């Protein structure tokens, strides 16, 4: 397979951390997620935090969303007596214990690198810019109704976008001249309800 061509852009968004069906990882109890398992790509196996090696490894070319994935299973005879089993996985049935699903090696390593990078101060500084851009887009949608165009052809739609941007700049200049403070982050009705409980 030929190497992918270098890209001139980078994707700046938080990468989800590994999750597990068991209790949240914020509790003091041990609750292993996929990140706690070590993957040995050369021998096509994985090792669990308890020190057991997987017995089954296979690649599924087309997962639910069309992405190729690798599935790894541990033996139920290792999972059943394990003292960490109740925090790790559901009770094993048949010969399979804990199972893992992860991306092929190149994608997996890129995702792990992105997860490590998002813990750095440099990444957080870059992400602050994105928050400002998203705030601008949100304001444009709320003030000018930018999601829908009133026009059917591209030149008129482009002109509508120019007018919307001009209106947004005028609103911002007015707020700056009058000393109107910036609005805080909006809280959705669901978040308001959750905070009240």
N, CA, C and O of each residue as an XYZ file, in Angstrom:
788
protein
N       0.847     -1.180      0.000
C       0.000      0.000      0.000
C       0.889      1.238      0.000
O       1.750      1.358      0.872
N       0.716      2.169     -0.947
C       1.575      3.350     -1.007
C       1.311      4.271      0.175
O       0.214      4.300      0.733
N       2.340      5.017      0.541
C       2.212      5.953      1.667
C       1.292      7.095      1.268
O       1.249      7.509      0.109
N       0.556      7.597      2.257
C      -0.358      8.702      2.005
C       0.458      9.966      1.724
O       1.497     10.175      2.350
N       0.004     10.814      0.792
C       0.733     12.050      0.510
C       0.662     12.988      1.718
O      -0.331     12.984      2.445
N       1.713     13.794      1.936
C       1.679     14.710      3.080
C       0.583     15.747      2.897
O       0.318     16.201      1.784
N      -0.036     16.108      3.985
C      -1.124     17.083      3.933
C      -0.637     18.414      4.481
O       0.215     18.459      5.370
N      -1.181     19.489      3.946
C      -0.769     20.812      4.386
C      -1.642     21.350      5.501
O      -1.385     22.439      6.015
N      -2.647     20.625      5.876
C      -3.538     21.099      6.930
C      -3.579     20.065      8.043
O      -3.242     18.899      7.842
N      -3.989     20.505      9.198
C      -4.126     19.584     10.327
C      -5.517     19.749     10.918
O      -6.109     20.827     10.869
N      -6.018     18.675     11.469
C      -7.356     18.644     12.050
C      -7.231     19.028     13.513
O      -6.522     18.364     14.270
N      -7.909     20.090     13.920
C      -7.808     20.566     15.294
C      -9.153     20.399     15.981
O     -10.024     21.266     15.904
N      -9.299     19.284     16.644
C     -10.497     19.040     17.438
C     -10.129     18.055     18.530
O      -9.203     17.259     18.364
N     -10.850     18.100     19.653
C     -10.523     17.144     20.711
C     -10.834     15.723     20.262
O     -11.863     15.462     19.639
N      -9.933     14.817     20.587
C     -10.156     13.398     20.304
C     -10.758     12.759     21.532
O     -10.274     12.958     22.646
N     -11.804     11.997     21.332
C     -12.460     11.358     22.473
C     -11.500     10.402     23.158
O     -10.709      9.720     22.505
N     -11.579     10.360     24.479
C     -10.741      9.414     25.208
C     -11.385      8.046     25.140
O     -12.578      7.928     24.859
N     -10.589      6.996     25.401
C     -11.146      5.642     25.402
C     -12.228      5.564     26.453
O     -12.098      6.136     27.536
N     -13.275      4.871     26.140
C     -14.349      4.713     27.106
C     -14.590      3.243     27.380
O     -14.040      2.369     26.711
N     -15.408      2.991     28.359
C     -15.686      1.621     28.773
C     -17.123      1.588     29.269
O     -17.627      2.591     29.774
N     -17.776      0.466     29.134
C     -19.171      0.380     29.592
C     -19.245      0.448     31.104
O     -20.295      0.771     31.658
N     -18.151      0.150     31.777
C     -18.152      0.061     33.240
C     -18.248      1.449     33.858
O     -18.459      2.436     33.153
N     -18.092      1.521     35.167
C     -18.239      2.783     35.879
C     -17.264      3.832     35.361
O     -16.243      3.489     34.764
N     -17.576      5.134     35.588
C     -16.710      6.190     35.075
C     -15.290      6.069     35.625
O     -15.083      5.607     36.747
N     -14.318      6.491     34.815
C     -12.920      6.384     35.209
C     -12.544      7.432     36.243
O     -11.415      7.414     36.732
N     -13.435      8.338     36.592
C     -13.119      9.339     37.594
C     -13.197      8.764     39.003
O     -12.716      9.382     39.953
N     -13.795      7.593     39.143
C     -13.875      6.982     40.466
C     -12.535      6.372     40.822
O     -11.701      6.136     39.949
N     -12.328      6.117     42.103
C     -11.052      5.571     42.561
C     -10.892      4.112     42.154
O      -9.767      3.618     42.069
N     -11.995      3.415     41.902
C     -11.919      1.990     41.569
C     -11.290      1.797     40.190
O     -11.379      2.670     39.327
N     -10.663      0.661     39.998
C     -10.029      0.330     38.731
C     -11.108      0.044     37.699
O     -12.012     -0.754     37.941
N     -11.010      0.692     36.560
C     -11.958      0.473     35.475
C     -11.205      0.579     34.163
O     -11.159      1.660     33.575
N     -10.608     -0.515     33.682
C      -9.730     -0.417     32.506
C     -10.481     -0.077     31.238
O     -11.558     -0.610     30.970
N      -9.906      0.804     30.475
C     -10.435      1.151     29.158
C      -9.438      0.653     28.119
O      -8.407      0.081     28.472
N      -9.738      0.866     26.845
C      -8.867      0.354     25.792
C      -7.448      0.898     25.894
O      -6.497      0.219     25.507
N      -7.296      2.103     26.407
C      -5.965      2.680     26.533
C      -5.087      1.953     27.535
O      -3.866      2.105     27.498
N      -5.675      1.165     28.432
C      -4.907      0.419     29.428
C      -4.374     -0.897     28.870
O      -3.536     -1.537     29.505
N      -4.835     -1.303     27.720
C      -4.386     -2.540     27.085
C      -3.218     -2.221     26.157
O      -3.233     -1.197     25.473
N      -2.212     -3.083     26.126
C      -1.086     -2.873     25.217
C      -1.289     -3.729     23.976
O      -1.684     -4.892     24.062
N      -1.014     -3.137     22.832
C      -1.212     -3.826     21.566
C       0.149     -4.146     20.962
O       0.991     -3.262     20.805
N       0.356     -5.398     20.630
C       1.580     -5.834     19.968
C       1.228     -6.103     18.507
O       0.676     -7.151     18.170
N       1.555     -5.140     17.651
C       1.160     -5.217     16.247
C       1.895     -6.334     15.513
O       1.345     -6.945     14.597
N       3.130     -6.599     15.914
C       3.928     -7.599     15.199
C       3.401     -9.012     15.425
O       3.373     -9.821     14.498
N       2.984     -9.310     16.654
C       2.470    -10.659     16.935
C       0.953    -10.727     16.819
O       0.352    -11.777     17.049
N       0.332     -9.591     16.458
C      -1.130     -9.525     16.314
C      -1.830    -10.019     17.575
O      -2.622    -10.961     17.540
N      -1.517     -9.357     18.694
C      -2.141     -9.721     19.964
C      -2.188     -8.490     20.856
O      -1.551     -7.474     20.579
N      -2.953     -8.604     21.928
C      -3.052     -7.534     22.917
C      -2.892     -8.141     24.303
O      -3.212     -9.310     24.521
N      -2.396     -7.344     25.234
C      -2.242     -7.782     26.618
C      -3.115     -6.913     27.504
O      -3.142     -5.691     27.359
N      -3.831     -7.551     28.423
C      -4.710     -6.816     29.324
C      -3.906     -6.326     30.527
O      -2.781     -6.780     30.740
N      -4.473     -5.396     31.328
C      -3.764     -4.919     32.511
C      -3.467     -6.034     33.509
O      -2.549     -5.903     34.319
N      -4.225     -7.126     33.466
C      -3.979     -8.265     34.348
C      -2.859     -9.173     33.859
O      -2.515    -10.137     34.543
N      -2.277     -8.890     32.688
C      -1.155     -9.652     32.171
C      -1.524    -10.786     31.236
O      -0.653    -11.570     30.861
N      -2.781    -10.900     30.849
C      -3.198    -12.000     29.968
C      -3.149    -11.554     28.510
O      -3.386    -10.391     28.183
N      -2.833    -12.516     27.649
C      -2.708    -12.255     26.217
C      -3.996    -12.656     25.505
O      -4.645    -13.631     25.885
N      -4.361    -11.906     24.477
C      -5.566    -12.217     23.706
C      -5.372    -13.518     22.939
O      -4.247    -13.901     22.618
N      -6.484    -14.192     22.650
C      -6.388    -15.454     21.916
C      -6.974    -15.346     20.517
O      -6.839    -16.272     19.717
N      -7.622    -14.232     20.212
C      -8.264    -14.095     18.895
C      -8.056    -12.682     18.385
O      -8.231    -11.723     19.137
N      -7.686    -12.535     17.120
C      -7.439    -11.230     16.479
C      -7.899    -11.361     15.038
O      -7.430    -12.235     14.310
N      -8.806    -10.505     14.630
C      -9.216    -10.531     13.226
C      -9.641     -9.149     12.779
O     -10.105     -8.324     13.566
N      -9.466     -8.924     11.481
C      -9.779     -7.625     10.907
C     -11.108     -7.692     10.187
O     -11.361     -8.599      9.393
N     -11.944     -6.727     10.476
C     -13.240     -6.612      9.812
C     -13.121     -5.461      8.818
O     -12.926     -4.312      9.214
N     -13.236     -5.765      7.549
C     -12.997     -4.754      6.518
C     -14.021     -3.628      6.520
O     -13.681     -2.475      6.257
N     -15.260     -3.956      6.813
C     -16.303     -2.925      6.763
C     -17.123     -2.992      8.045
O     -18.038     -3.805      8.180
N     -16.773     -2.120      8.978
C     -17.527     -2.032     10.228
C     -18.839     -1.300      9.932
O     -19.139     -1.014      8.773
N     -19.617     -0.998     10.965
C     -20.938     -0.382     10.792
C     -20.921      0.837      9.888
O     -21.802      0.993      9.042
N     -19.917      1.715     10.057
C     -19.876      2.942      9.256
C     -18.943      2.823      8.057
O     -18.622      3.833      7.430
N     -18.501      1.609      7.722
C     -17.640      1.405      6.568
C     -16.156      1.489      6.862
O     -15.337      1.296      5.964
N     -15.792      1.776      8.117
C     -14.387      1.876      8.497
C     -13.835      0.493      8.828
O     -14.492     -0.267      9.539
N     -12.653      0.146      8.337
C     -12.067     -1.139      8.732
C     -11.634     -1.089     10.196
O     -11.083     -0.084     10.646
N     -11.875     -2.151     10.927
C     -11.504     -2.214     12.339
C     -10.850     -3.558     12.635
O     -10.955     -4.505     11.855
N     -10.175     -3.618     13.778
C      -9.585     -4.856     14.258
C     -10.298     -5.243     15.535
O     -10.509     -4.408     16.415
N     -10.670     -6.506     15.637
C     -11.347     -7.012     16.831
C     -10.426     -8.004     17.522
O      -9.840     -8.883     16.890
N     -10.314     -7.844     18.831
C      -9.460     -8.698     19.649
C     -10.304     -9.232     20.797
O     -11.089     -8.498     21.397
N     -10.135    -10.521     21.097
C     -10.880    -11.125     22.211
C      -9.921    -11.837     23.152
O      -8.918    -12.417     22.737
N     -10.267    -11.772     24.442
C      -9.515    -12.485     25.467
C     -10.310    -13.719     25.868
O     -11.530    -13.765     25.708
N      -9.618    -14.699     26.380
C     -10.243    -15.959     26.745
C     -11.098    -15.788     28.002
O     -10.689    -15.128     28.957
N     -12.278    -16.386     27.991
C     -13.163    -16.333     29.154
C     -12.538    -17.044     30.351
O     -12.822    -16.688     31.495
N     -11.694    -18.040     30.105
C     -11.075    -18.748     31.235
C     -10.081    -17.860     31.977
O      -9.755    -18.139     33.131
N      -9.597    -16.801     31.339
C      -8.769    -15.816     32.037
C      -9.623    -14.721     32.658
O      -9.304    -14.212     33.733
N     -10.708    -14.358     31.983
C     -11.545    -13.251     32.470
C     -12.404    -13.640     33.676
O     -12.571    -12.839     34.596
N     -12.947    -14.856     33.680
C     -13.837    -15.266     34.778
C     -13.175    -15.170     36.151
O     -13.748    -14.543     37.042
N     -11.983    -15.767     36.371
C     -11.397    -15.720     37.708
C     -10.675    -14.406     38.024
O     -10.243    -14.207     39.160
N     -10.536    -13.520     37.058
C      -9.780    -12.279     37.268
C     -10.464    -11.417     38.327
O     -11.673    -11.202     38.238
N      -9.730    -10.913     39.331
C     -10.337    -10.079     40.373
C     -10.846     -8.745     39.837
O     -11.672     -8.102     40.485
N     -10.372     -8.316     38.672
C     -10.800     -7.042     38.092
C     -11.942     -7.215     37.093
O     -12.345     -6.250     36.444
N     -12.459     -8.411     36.965
C     -13.445     -8.706     35.920
C     -14.700     -7.854     36.030
O     -15.220     -7.409     35.007
N     -15.201     -7.611     37.230
C     -16.458     -6.857     37.363
C     -16.287     -5.398     36.948
O     -17.254     -4.767     36.523
N     -15.076     -4.851     37.061
C     -14.842     -3.477     36.616
C     -14.432     -3.418     35.142
O     -14.464     -2.349     34.531
N     -14.046     -4.563     34.572
C     -13.479     -4.582     33.230
C     -14.516     -4.864     32.147
O     -14.569     -4.163     31.137
N     -15.332     -5.883     32.357
C     -16.241     -6.285     31.292
C     -17.476     -6.955     31.875
O     -17.542     -7.244     33.070
N     -18.431     -7.189     31.026
C     -19.618     -7.933     31.442
C     -19.214     -9.390     31.668
O     -18.200     -9.833     31.127
N     -19.978    -10.136     32.448
C     -19.610    -11.536     32.681
C     -19.483    -12.285     31.359
O     -20.387    -12.231     30.525
N     -18.343    -12.995     31.162
C     -18.130    -13.673     29.882
C     -19.099    -14.817     29.652
O     -19.465    -15.535     30.582
N     -19.506    -14.978     28.415
C     -20.339    -16.116     28.016
C     -19.600    -16.865     26.931
O     -18.964    -16.246     26.078
N     -19.669    -18.159     26.944
C     -18.956    -18.945     25.946
C     -17.457    -18.915     26.194
O     -17.012    -18.881     27.341
N     -16.681    -18.928     25.119
C     -15.230    -18.970     25.274
C     -14.584    -17.596     25.220
O     -13.388    -17.470     25.481
N     -15.354    -16.563     24.887
C     -14.811    -15.214     24.788
C     -15.056    -14.415     26.058
O     -16.143    -14.438     26.637
N     -14.012    -13.706     26.472
C     -14.129    -12.773     27.585
C     -14.206    -11.356     27.048
O     -15.033    -11.062     26.185
N     -13.358    -10.482     27.548
C     -13.326     -9.080     27.131
C     -12.948     -8.989     25.664
O     -12.064     -9.702     25.189
N     -13.626     -8.107     24.956
C     -13.313     -7.853     23.559
C     -12.953     -6.392     23.361
O     -13.469     -5.521     24.061
N     -12.082     -6.125     22.425
C     -11.686     -4.766     22.069
C     -11.892     -4.562     20.581
O     -11.705     -5.481     19.783
N     -12.276     -3.354     20.217
C     -12.374     -2.987     18.808
C     -11.561     -1.717     18.623
O     -11.780     -0.735     19.332
N     -10.637     -1.724     17.692
C      -9.841     -0.535     17.445
C      -9.498     -0.435     15.966
O      -9.704     -1.375     15.198
N      -8.974      0.714     15.585
C      -8.666      0.997     14.191
C      -7.387      0.292     13.756
O      -6.599     -0.128     14.603
N      -7.165      0.154     12.440
C      -5.891     -0.391     11.956
C      -4.710      0.460     12.439
O      -4.884      1.603     12.862
N      -3.522     -0.113     12.367
C      -2.343      0.459     13.013
C      -2.082      1.924     12.674
O      -1.872      2.727     13.583
N      -2.089      2.297     11.389
C      -1.768      3.682     11.027
C      -2.770      4.663     11.627
O      -2.382      5.713     12.138
N      -4.036      4.330     11.568
C      -5.062      5.216     12.134
C      -5.023      5.213     13.655
O      -5.197      6.255     14.286
N      -4.796      4.055     14.239
C      -4.722      3.940     15.692
C      -3.582      4.800     16.243
O      -3.760      5.529     17.219
N      -2.406      4.707     15.606
C      -1.256      5.478     16.091
C      -1.462      6.977     15.881
O      -1.039      7.776     16.717
N      -2.106      7.373     14.777
C      -2.399      8.795     14.561
C      -3.370      9.310     15.626
O      -3.208     10.422     16.130
N      -4.375      8.503     15.965
C      -5.346      8.900     16.986
C      -4.701      8.996     18.361
O      -4.997      9.917     19.122
N      -3.821      8.050     18.685
C      -3.110      8.097     19.968
C      -2.210      9.326     20.043
O      -2.118      9.960     21.094
N      -1.543      9.672     18.937
C      -0.699     10.870     18.906
C      -1.540     12.121     19.115
O      -1.116     13.046     19.808
N      -2.740     12.157     18.517
C      -3.637     13.303     18.706
C      -4.095     13.398     20.152
O      -4.205     14.498     20.694
N      -4.364     12.255     20.787
C      -4.780     12.266     22.200
C      -3.657     12.776     23.100
O      -3.903     13.531     24.041
N      -2.431     12.365     22.809
C      -1.298     12.841     23.609
C      -1.092     14.335     23.389
O      -0.814     15.065     24.340
N      -1.226     14.801     22.139
C      -0.997     16.211     21.819
C      -2.010     17.121     22.490
O      -1.673     18.245     22.864
N      -3.249     16.658     22.651
C      -4.267     17.551     23.212
C      -4.084     17.815     24.706
O      -4.791     18.643     25.280
N      -3.146     17.120     25.334
C      -2.834     17.398     26.735
C      -1.747     18.459     26.889
O      -1.425     18.850     28.011
N      -1.180     18.927     25.783
C      -0.108     19.914     25.860
C      -0.678     21.329     25.874
O      -1.784     21.576     25.394
N       0.109     22.261     26.440
C      -0.312     23.658     26.495
C      -0.356     24.282     25.103
O      -1.210     25.127     24.832
N       0.561     23.870     24.212
C       0.586     24.408     22.856
C      -0.722     24.097     22.125
O      -1.275     24.961     21.445
N      -1.219     22.854     22.266
C      -2.468     22.466     21.616
C      -3.632     23.275     22.178
O      -4.504     23.715     21.428
N      -3.647     23.470     23.489
C      -4.738     24.224     24.120
C      -4.758     25.675     23.658
O      -5.827     26.262     23.485
N      -3.563     26.260     23.456
C      -3.497     27.632     22.950
C      -4.060     27.707     21.529
O      -4.800     28.634     21.200
N      -3.707     26.724     20.682
C      -4.232     26.703     19.318
C      -5.741     26.497     19.317
O      -6.445     27.053     18.473
N      -6.240     25.700     20.258
C      -7.675     25.403     20.287
C      -8.491     26.627     20.699
O      -9.664     26.734     20.341
N      -7.888     27.545     21.442
C      -8.600     28.771     21.835
C      -9.041     29.557     20.606
O     -10.100     30.184     20.616
N      -8.230     29.525     19.544
C      -8.582     30.224     18.307
C      -9.847     29.619     17.719
O     -10.730     30.338     17.252
N      -9.930     28.295     17.744
C     -11.119     27.632     17.201
C     -12.364     28.050     17.978
O     -13.426     28.245     17.387
N     -12.242     28.190     19.299
C     -13.400     28.606     20.103
C     -13.879     29.982     19.652
O     -15.085     30.224     19.589
N     -12.952     30.885     19.338
C     -13.340     32.216     18.857
C     -14.029     32.156     17.510
O     -15.007     32.865     17.274
N     -13.519     31.305     16.621
C     -14.129     31.156     15.297
C     -15.532     30.580     15.421
O     -16.460     31.034     14.752
N     -15.680     29.572     16.285
C     -17.013     28.984     16.461
C     -17.984     29.987     17.077
O     -19.173     29.972     16.761
N     -17.487     30.853     17.951
C     -18.337     31.907     18.505
C     -18.815     32.863     17.425
O     -19.967     33.295     17.436
N     -17.920     33.194     16.485
C     -18.287     34.075     15.371
C     -19.342     33.419     14.485
O     -20.313     34.064     14.090
N     -19.154     32.143     14.175
C     -20.132     31.432     13.347
C     -21.484     31.369     14.055
O     -22.526     31.565     13.431
N     -21.463     31.096     15.356
C     -22.711     31.035     16.122
C     -23.429     32.377     16.097
O     -24.647     32.437     15.926
N     -22.661     33.459     16.270
C     -23.276     34.791     16.236
C     -23.844     35.075     14.848
O     -24.931     35.641     14.735
N     -23.136     34.695     13.805
C     -23.619     34.933     12.443
C     -24.917     34.184     12.187
O     -25.821     34.707     11.535
N     -25.011     32.965     12.695
C     -26.235     32.177     12.498
C     -27.395     32.823     13.256
O     -28.500     32.938     12.726
N     -27.137     33.247     14.510
C     -28.221     33.813     15.316
C     -28.656     35.190     14.823
O     -29.850     35.487     14.810
N     -27.702     36.039     14.416
C     -28.032     37.418     14.045
C     -28.569     37.516     12.626
O     -29.538     38.232     12.374
N     -27.938     36.791     11.688
C     -28.291     36.982     10.279
C     -28.996     35.793      9.635
O     -29.353     35.863      8.459
N     -29.206     34.708     10.372
C     -29.858     33.543      9.784
C     -29.039     32.933      8.663
O     -29.578     32.593      7.610
N     -27.734     32.790      8.883
C     -26.802     32.391      7.836
C     -26.967     30.958      7.350
O     -26.448     30.611      6.289
N     -27.671     30.123      8.092
C     -27.803     28.717      7.671
C     -28.626     28.547      6.391
O     -28.411     27.601      5.633
N     -29.555     29.450      6.156
C     -30.407     29.334      4.962
C     -30.255     30.587      4.105
O     -30.175     31.706      4.612
N     -30.218     30.371      2.814
C     -30.127     31.504      1.899
C     -31.510     31.823      1.334
O     -32.367     30.948      1.213
N     -31.703     33.082      0.997
C     -32.985     33.501      0.424
C     -32.947     33.461     -1.107
O     -33.941     33.744     -1.776
N     -31.777     33.102     -1.644
C     -31.563     33.213     -3.075
C     -31.323     31.841     -3.698
O     -30.967     30.879     -3.018
N     -31.531     31.781     -5.030
C     -31.413     30.499     -5.704
C     -30.141     30.365     -6.536
O     -29.803     29.254     -6.944
N     -29.438     31.438     -6.797
C     -28.228     31.319     -7.608
C     -26.996     31.705     -6.787
O     -27.101     32.406     -5.780
N     -25.849     31.244     -7.228
C     -24.623     31.438     -6.456
C     -24.187     32.894     -6.323
O     -23.791     33.294     -5.228
N     -24.237     33.708     -7.381
C     -23.817     35.109     -7.194
C     -24.682     35.845     -6.161
O     -24.157     36.612     -5.353
N     -25.983     35.622     -6.179
C     -26.859     36.281     -5.208
C     -26.605     35.743     -3.792
O     -26.637     36.498     -2.820
N     -26.353     34.428     -3.688
C     -26.054     33.835     -2.381
C     -24.760     34.413     -1.830
O     -24.671     34.725     -0.643
N     -23.748     34.557     -2.697
C     -22.472     35.140     -2.262
C     -22.678     36.572     -1.790
O     -22.122     36.975     -0.768
N     -23.466     37.337     -2.521
C     -23.752     38.708     -2.116
C     -24.484     38.738     -0.771
O     -24.234     39.615      0.057
N     -25.389     37.777     -0.558
C     -26.071     37.680      0.732
C     -25.095     37.408      1.868
O     -25.246     37.950      2.963
N     -24.086     36.564      1.612
C     -23.075     36.289      2.631
C     -22.237     37.527      2.934
O     -21.880     37.779      4.085
N     -21.925     38.305      1.883
C     -21.159     39.547      2.092
C     -21.973     40.520      2.944
O     -21.425     41.152      3.847
N     -23.257     40.649      2.673
C     -24.113     41.530      3.481
C     -24.211     41.036      4.922
O     -24.201     41.835      5.859
N     -24.306     39.719      5.097
C     -24.378     39.159      6.444
C     -23.101     39.456      7.224
O     -23.162     39.830      8.395
N     -21.935     39.290      6.573
C     -20.664     39.585      7.240
C     -20.555     41.066      7.570
O     -20.056     41.425      8.636
N     -21.019     41.936      6.664
C     -20.997     43.376      6.914
C     -21.902     43.725      8.090
O     -21.530     44.530      8.943
N     -23.084     43.123      8.137
C     -24.004     43.370      9.258
C     -23.388     42.914     10.573
O     -23.508     43.597     11.590
N     -22.737     41.774     10.553
C     -22.093     41.255     11.759
C     -20.993     42.199     12.233
O     -20.866     42.450     13.431
N     -20.193     42.726     11.296
C     -19.150     43.685     11.667
C     -19.749     44.961     12.240
O     -19.215     45.518     13.200
N     -20.868     45.438     11.656
C     -21.522     46.646     12.180
C     -22.045     46.411     13.593
O     -21.933     47.290     14.447
N     -22.619     45.228     13.850
C     -23.096     44.901     15.196
C     -21.928     44.905     16.176
O     -22.061     45.409     17.291
N     -20.799     44.357     15.778
C     -19.623     44.303     16.660
C     -19.035     45.696     16.900
O     -18.634     46.015     18.019
N     -18.983     46.531     15.844
C     -18.484     47.904     16.014
C     -19.390     48.670     16.968
O     -18.903     49.398     17.833
N     -20.709     48.514     16.817
C     -21.658     49.183     17.705
C     -21.455     48.751     19.161
O     -21.465     49.588     20.063
N     -21.274     47.476     19.385
C     -21.063     46.988     20.756
C     -19.748     47.494     21.326
O     -19.654     47.773     22.522
N     -18.721     47.615     20.471
C     -17.424     48.103     20.937
C     -17.507     49.587     21.285
O     -16.967     50.012     22.306
N     -18.196     50.402     20.423
C     -18.312     51.840     20.667
C     -19.172     52.147     21.885
O     -18.883     53.091     22.620
N     -20.216     51.372     22.108
C     -21.103     51.631     23.245
C     -20.634     50.944     24.520
O     -21.225     51.140     25.581
N     -19.584     50.143     24.427
C     -19.066     49.479     25.625
C     -19.928     48.332     26.115
O     -19.870     47.972     27.290
N     -20.724     47.755     25.232
C     -21.554     46.606     25.605
C     -20.653     45.402     25.873
O     -19.859     45.033     25.008
N     -20.756     44.785     27.045
C     -19.875     43.645     27.335
C     -20.223     42.439     26.468
O     -21.353     42.278     26.008
N     -19.213     41.603     26.264
C     -19.435     40.382     25.499
C     -20.379     39.465     26.267
O     -20.341     39.398     27.496
N     -21.212     38.771     25.532
C     -22.125     37.826     26.171
C     -21.343     36.604     26.629
O     -20.360     36.216     25.997
N     -21.777     36.003     27.723
C     -21.144     34.782     28.205
C     -21.573     33.595     27.366
O     -22.395     33.720     26.459
N     -21.018     32.470     27.673
C     -21.385     31.249     26.971
C     -22.842     30.920     27.268
O     -23.268     30.906     28.423
N     -23.591     30.658     26.210
C     -25.001     30.344     26.405
C     -25.160     28.964     27.014
O     -24.386     28.052     26.721
N     -26.158     28.815     27.855
C     -26.449     27.532     28.481
C     -27.753     27.012     27.908
O     -28.763     27.715     27.907
N     -27.732     25.774     27.419
C     -28.937     25.210     26.825
C     -29.970     24.922     27.922
O     -29.611     24.810     29.094
N     -31.245     24.803     27.549
C     -32.272     24.481     28.548
C     -31.989     23.183     29.300
O     -32.255     23.085     30.499
N     -31.451     22.188     28.597
C     -31.130     20.920     29.253
C     -30.023     21.102     30.283
O     -30.101     20.542     31.377
N     -28.977     21.889     29.943
C     -27.904     22.140     30.895
C     -28.416     22.922     32.096
O     -28.005     22.669     33.228
N     -29.311     23.868     31.850
C     -29.903     24.635     32.955
C     -30.659     23.729     33.901
O     -30.569     23.873     35.120
N     -31.410     22.786     33.333
C     -32.161     21.835     34.148
C     -31.216     20.944     34.953
O     -31.454     20.672     36.130
N     -30.138     20.492     34.301
C     -29.172     19.620     35.002
C     -28.480     20.375     36.137
O     -28.227     19.797     37.194
N     -28.167     21.666     35.931
C     -27.527     22.445     36.986
C     -28.469     22.661     38.158
O     -28.022     22.769     39.300
N     -29.775     22.727     37.888
C     -30.747     22.965     38.958
C     -30.959     21.738     39.826
O     -31.380     21.847     40.978
N     -30.664     20.567     39.267
C     -30.905     19.314     40.015
C     -29.802     19.038     40.982
O     -29.839     18.032     41.690
